[in-house]
Amino acid sequence: MTRNGLIWLAAGGSLVLLLGAWGFEFLGGLAPCKLCYWQRWPHMAAIIVGVLATATALRWFPLVGAAAAATTASIGIYHTGVERAWWPGPSSCSGGGDLGGLSGADLLSLDGPSGVVMCDQVAWSMLGLSMASWNAIASLLFMALWIMATLRPARHPQTA
């Protein structure tokens, strides 16, 4: 496969994952948590890098796409660990926070934030893996495609 073909495959994969996430959110009604949003940004960057990388002959440019894929894979692995209680998640979206400093009125108050989606709860899974886990696996594959694209020479227009 050509360099540009690998780039389009990796960037297209990020686009497919983003469209899937938006589909789960807007069509399926599964609101994303904070960590879910964090996983989306590197995919958006990878798509932009894909467009720019195919327009330039800079050999190293696909490494930026690989870094974006590695970033979202890392966040996906972290999110998986939070979901499986391997380590604590952000206090703003994970359980296990200390309630000792709150009064009875604070605990009964309805003035707190509403609609917070918990990062440590699995909203959907397939074959025992959550969306965060699937994102990590797919993103590691995309990272490999980006690295393969870096190793392939860019095609230059033939001169007559």
C-alpha positions as CSV (number, residue, x, y, z in Angstrom):
1,M,0.0,0.0,0.0
2,T,1.2,3.5,-0.7
3,R,2.1,6.1,1.9
4,N,-1.0,8.1,1.1
5,G,-3.1,5.0,1.2
6,L,-1.8,4.2,4.7
7,I,-2.4,7.8,5.8
8,W,-6.0,7.7,4.5
9,L,-6.6,4.4,6.2
10,A,-5.4,5.6,9.5
11,A,-7.1,9.0,9.3
12,G,-10.2,7.4,7.9
13,G,-10.2,5.0,10.9
14,S,-10.2,7.9,13.2
15,L,-13.1,9.4,11.3
16,V,-15.1,6.2,11.6
17,L,-14.4,6.0,15.4
18,L,-15.5,9.6,15.8
19,L,-18.7,9.0,13.7
20,G,-19.4,5.9,15.8
21,A,-19.0,7.9,19.0
22,W,-21.3,10.6,17.7
23,G,-23.8,8.0,16.6
24,F,-23.8,6.4,20.1
25,E,-24.2,9.9,21.6
26,F,-26.8,11.5,19.3
27,L,-28.7,8.5,17.9
28,G,-28.2,6.0,20.8
29,G,-28.6,8.5,23.6
30,L,-25.4,7.5,25.4
31,A,-24.0,10.7,26.8
32,P,-20.1,10.7,26.9
33,C,-18.1,11.2,30.0
34,K,-15.2,13.6,30.4
35,L,-12.7,10.9,29.4
36,C,-14.7,10.0,26.3
37,Y,-14.5,13.6,25.2
38,W,-10.7,13.6,25.8
39,Q,-10.4,10.5,23.5
40,R,-12.1,12.4,20.7
41,W,-9.7,15.3,20.4
42,P,-6.7,13.3,19.1
43,H,-8.9,11.6,16.5
44,M,-9.9,15.0,15.2
45,A,-6.2,16.0,15.1
46,A,-5.4,12.8,13.3
47,I,-8.0,13.5,10.6
48,I,-6.5,17.0,10.1
49,V,-3.0,15.6,10.0
50,G,-4.2,13.0,7.4
51,V,-5.3,15.7,5.1
52,L,-2.1,17.8,5.6
53,A,0.2,14.7,5.4
54,T,-1.1,13.7,2.0
55,A,-0.6,17.3,0.7
56,T,3.0,17.4,1.7
57,A,6.1,15.3,1.0
58,L,7.5,15.8,4.5
59,R,8.6,12.3,5.5
60,W,8.2,12.8,9.3
61,F,4.7,14.4,9.1
62,P,2.8,11.1,9.6
63,L,4.6,10.8,12.9
64,V,2.3,13.6,14.1
65,G,-0.6,11.3,13.2
66,A,1.1,8.4,15.1
67,A,1.4,10.7,18.1
68,A,-2.3,11.6,17.9
69,A,-3.2,7.9,17.7
70,A,-0.9,7.1,20.6
71,T,-2.4,9.8,22.7
72,T,-6.0,8.6,22.2
73,A,-4.9,5.0,22.8
74,S,-3.2,6.1,26.0
75,I,-6.4,7.9,27.2
76,G,-8.4,4.8,26.2
77,I,-6.2,2.6,28.3
78,Y,-6.4,5.0,31.2
79,H,-10.2,5.1,30.8
80,T,-10.4,1.3,30.7
81,G,-8.4,1.2,34.0
82,V,-10.8,3.7,35.6
83,E,-13.8,1.6,34.4
84,R,-12.2,-1.6,35.8
85,A,-11.2,0.1,39.1
86,W,-7.5,-0.6,38.4
87,W,-6.7,3.1,39.4
88,P,-8.7,6.2,40.3
89,G,-10.2,8.4,37.7
90,P,-10.7,12.2,37.7
91,S,-12.6,13.2,40.8
92,S,-15.1,15.2,38.8
93,C,-16.5,12.1,37.1
94,S,-15.5,9.1,39.1
95,G,-16.9,7.5,42.3
96,G,-15.0,7.0,45.5
97,G,-14.7,10.7,46.3
98,D,-14.5,11.6,50.0
99,L,-17.8,12.9,51.3
100,G,-16.4,13.6,54.8
101,G,-16.1,17.3,54.3
102,L,-19.8,17.7,53.2
103,S,-22.6,18.6,55.6
104,G,-26.0,17.0,55.5
105,A,-27.4,20.0,53.7
106,D,-24.7,19.7,51.1
107,L,-25.5,16.0,50.6
108,L,-29.2,16.7,50.2
109,S,-28.8,19.8,48.0
110,L,-30.2,19.7,44.5
111,D,-28.0,22.6,43.5
112,G,-25.1,20.4,42.4
113,P,-24.2,19.7,38.9
114,S,-26.7,17.6,37.0
115,G,-26.2,15.3,34.1
116,V,-22.6,14.4,35.1
117,V,-21.7,11.1,33.3
118,M,-19.5,8.9,35.4
119,C,-16.2,7.9,33.9
120,D,-16.0,4.8,36.0
121,Q,-19.2,3.3,34.6
122,V,-19.3,1.3,31.4
123,A,-22.2,2.6,29.2
124,W,-21.8,0.0,26.5
125,S,-19.6,-3.0,25.9
126,M,-19.0,-5.7,23.2
127,L,-17.2,-9.0,23.9
128,G,-16.5,-7.8,27.4
129,L,-14.7,-4.6,26.2
130,S,-16.0,-1.1,26.7
131,M,-15.9,1.6,24.0
132,A,-12.7,3.0,25.7
133,S,-11.0,-0.4,25.3
134,W,-12.1,-0.7,21.7
135,N,-10.8,2.8,21.1
136,A,-7.4,1.9,22.6
137,I,-7.1,-1.2,20.4
138,A,-8.2,0.5,17.2
139,S,-6.0,3.5,17.9
140,L,-2.9,1.3,18.4
141,L,-3.6,-0.2,15.0
142,F,-3.9,3.3,13.5
143,M,-0.6,4.2,15.2
144,A,1.0,1.3,13.4
145,L,-0.4,2.5,10.1
146,W,0.9,6.0,10.7
147,I,4.4,4.6,11.4
148,M,4.2,2.4,8.3
149,A,3.3,5.5,6.3
150,T,6.3,7.3,7.7
151,L,8.6,4.6,6.5
152,R,7.2,4.7,2.9
153,P,8.6,7.3,0.5
154,A,6.3,10.1,-0.6
155,R,5.4,10.0,-4.3
156,H,6.8,12.9,-6.2
157,P,5.3,14.0,-9.5
158,Q,7.2,12.6,-12.5
159,T,9.0,15.2,-14.5
160,A,9.2,14.9,-18.2
